[in-house]
Amino acid sequence: MLGSPAADGVHCAGTCTLLNVWWEDVGEDAATLKGTSSSQTMTIDGGGAKKASDKVFQHNGPGTVIIRNFQVEDFGKLYRSCGNCETQYKRNVVVDNVTATAPGKAIVGINTNYGDTAKLTRITIINDARKKIKVCDKYKGVTSGEPTEIGSGPDTTNCLYKTSDTTYK
């Protein structure tokens, strides 16, 4: 259990696993995958996070982030592939069995111009009758300045999910 404020969170310099970690007040980011190997994986299994005004999980290095069996509420994005890192990589995220409670903006944000992929299954969104929380935001990432949002929703290249993978309650 990480209390308030959680500051800049956990930094993984390579493959790591965060098992049943709870963030009461995320602060800057709950956890960030850094490192330089395309084979590295940060796995978040169980746990949850609250009060993330921006993002919960940040992905700065290459590789894969796996988020499963997780709960999030009052958040900006559950996951974001770095939109303006000085060095950009192809990044992958797998999200499975996640419950997101509004308010929130998006489950994931990825950079399609770098070949990022997001595979999402068993997403439950609570208290969002107007479906304002987007499942997969697409950006044009940059190496300086600010990234541009270019769309959202499922496709067969980057945002790999079906609308039936998301349940609203």
Beta strands, then each sheet from edge to edge (+ up, - down):
strand 1: 10-12
strand 2: 16-19
strand 3: 22-23
strand 4: 31-33
strand 5: 41-45
strand 6: 48-59
strand 7: 63-81
strand 8: 91-101
strand 9: 106-111
strand 10: 117-126
strand 11: 134-140
strand 12: 148-152
strand 13: 159-160
strand 14: 166-168
sheet 1: 1+ 4+ 6+ 3+
sheet 2: 1+ 4+ 6+ 7+ 5+ 2+
sheet 3: 1+ 4+ 6+ 7+ 8+ 10+ 13+
sheet 4: 1+ 4+ 6+ 7+ 9+ 11+ 12-
sheet 5: 1+ 4+ 6+ 7+ 8+ 10+ 14+
end
